[in-house]
Each structure stands twice: as structure tokens, then as C-alpha cells.
Amino acid sequence: MIYLLTITLGLCSCYFALFLILPLLFQKEIGKINKRSFFSVFIIVGLSLFVYYLNFIIPDFEIANRVLHAFGGGFLASLVCFLVVKDGKFSITKFQFFIFTLLLVTFLGVMNEIAEFFLQNYTSMIMAKNINDTWLDLISNLFGITIAGVSFIPFINNNKKISLVLKEHF
């Protein structure tokens, strides 16, 4: 459980780091944290906890692990990228968003697998039964990135519509 909470803390940290740094890549200025940022962090934490809950109630370990990596990894990390773009209200093309998200979330997934390797080899934690688990985890992350891409890309460069939708529901 501590490992999963560390992942959530990492996602929240990534949000703030990306919020400050990502505008430098596309607008040549540092981002400024705003009130919406804290609402986005609340969404990240809430969805993380929901995915972890799903993981614990799924009786089959292998299926639960796939769900955890697809939605708790690929999808949530992609959501972090989307929320940064939405909250920062900076211009980025759909293609730029997709490529940046794909590269960043894949990098985070690989870093997670490296962390699992060290935890398994240097502590008493068992993170994977065999090498195939690592590859299945990375494929699950890619599946989550794909679902997120299909879900979020239509809203890139359409911040007014997103703001109106959020105001209507919250």
C-alpha cells in the first residue's frame, strides 16, 4: 500500500513539475500555479485511490495487476499531462500532446519497472513472479495511454469547452 501511495505522490509531483516546465517547451515561459491546479491534484488523488480500490477488489491477481498498470499507470499519468495542458491553458497541437504524453508516460512506466526491480532484488518485496510480468506491465501501460489518448486528445486546444463542461458539473 505504501508503494501505491508513493506512486500517487509521484503523480502529483509530476503534475506540479510539468505545470512549471512544460510551458517552457511550448511558450518559452515558466508556468504559474493557480487554484485549478489544486483541484486537478484532488482529481489525481481521487482517481488514484479509486484505481487502487479496484485493484484490491479484483480477485485474480494477474487481472488486477493489468488494471493497476493500465489505469493506475498509463491512464493516470496521461491524465496528469492532460490536466497540465488544460490548467495551463497553453497552445499545443494534438500531435505534440500525443507524442509528448506517449514519451513521458512510457518513461514513467519504465522507471516504475526499474523501481520494482530494485525493490524485489534488494528487499523482501515480491513485485513480479517472472520476467513476463515486466513486459505485461509495460504493455498494460501502453493500453492505458491509448485509452487516455482517445479520451483526451479531442479536447486539446479546446479549453473553453472544457471549462464550460467543468463549470456545469462542479
N, C-alpha and C positions, 0 to 999 in steps of 0.2 A: 504494500500500500504506500509506503514511503517513496518507493521508486516512482509510482504513478503520480503522486503529488509533486515530486521533483520535476516530472515531465510538464505538469500544469504550470508550475512556477517558471520553467524554461520557456513555455509558450508565451506567457505573459511578459517575460523579459524580452523575448524576440519581438513582441508587439512594440514595446517602447523603443528598442534599438532600431527596428525598421522604420518606425514613425519618425525618428530623428534623422536616420541616414538615407532612407530611400529617396526622399525629395532631392538630395544632392545628386543622385544619378539622373533624375529627370527634369529638375527645375533649378539646379545649381544653388540651392539654399537649404539650410537646416530646418527641419520640421519643428513646429511648436505644439507641445502637448496641450490639448483642450479638454473640456468637460466630456465630450463624446468619447474620448479615449478611455475614460474610466468606465463608461457604460459598456464599451467594447470588451474591456478586460473582464467585466462581470459576465458578459456573454461567453467569453472563452472559458472562464472558470466553471460556469454553469453547465455548458455543453461537455466539458471535460469530465465533470463529476457524473453526468448522465451516461456518458460512454463507459466510464469505469463501472457504474452500476450495472449496465447491460452486460459488461464483461463478466461480472461476478454472478449474474443470474443465469447465464447460458451454461447448461450442464456439461456440454462437450468442450474440453479444454482447447482442442485444435480450432474449433469454430469460434470460440470466444477469443482466442489469440488473433485470428484473422480479422474479426470485428474490431478488436482493440487497435490493430495496426492500420486498418483501412480508415476507420473513423476517428480513433484517438490519435492517430499519427498523420496520415496523408490528408484527410479531410480537414481536421482541425488546424493543422499547420497552414494549409491553403486558405482557410478562413481567416487566419491571422493576417496573411498577405492582403486578402480582400478588405478586411476591416481597416488596415493601414491606408490603403488606397482610398477607400470611402471616407474615412475620417479626415485624412489629409487633404482631400478634395483637389488632388493634383492630376494633371492630364497624363494619361498613359494609354497607349493603344491596347487593344485586346491581345494582339500578338505579343507585345512586350510583357504584358501581365502574365500571359500563359507561360512564356519561356522563363521569365524570372521566377515565377511560382514553382514551376517544374524543377528548375535547378536548385532553388533554395530548399524546397521540401525534400527533394531527393537527398541533398546534402545532410539535412537534419535526420533523415531516416538512416543514412549510413552512419552518422555519428552515434545514433541510438544503438545500432547494432554493434558498434565498436565498444560502447559503454557496457552493453550486455556481455560481450566477450570478456572484458576485464572483470566484471562482477562475477561471472561464472568461473573464471580461471583463478581469481585471487581472493575470493570469498567463498562462503558455503552456499551461496545462492545458485539455484539451478535455473538458468534462463532459457536454455534450449536443450532438447534431447539429442539432436543431431544437427549436422550442417545444413540440411534441407530447411530447417526452421528459419535460418537466417535469410535464405533466398525466398521462402514463402512470405516472410515478414516484409521484405523489400517489394515483392510483387503486390502484397496487400496494400502497402503504402501507395504504390502506383495506382491501384484501383481507387483508393480514396482521393488521390489527386485528380483522377479522371472524373469522378463524381462531382468533386468541387468545381472543376473547370466547367463542366456542363451547367452547373448550378449558378456560378458566379460570373462567368465571362459575359453573359448578356447584359449585366448591369454595369460593366466597366464604361467609363465616360458618360454615365447617365446618373450623376449624383443627385440631381433634383428629384428624379423619380424615386430613388432610394430614400431620400429624406422624406418625401411625401408618404411613402409606404410606412416608414417607421413612425411618423407622427400620427398616422391613422390608427396604428396598432398599439402604441405605447402612450 
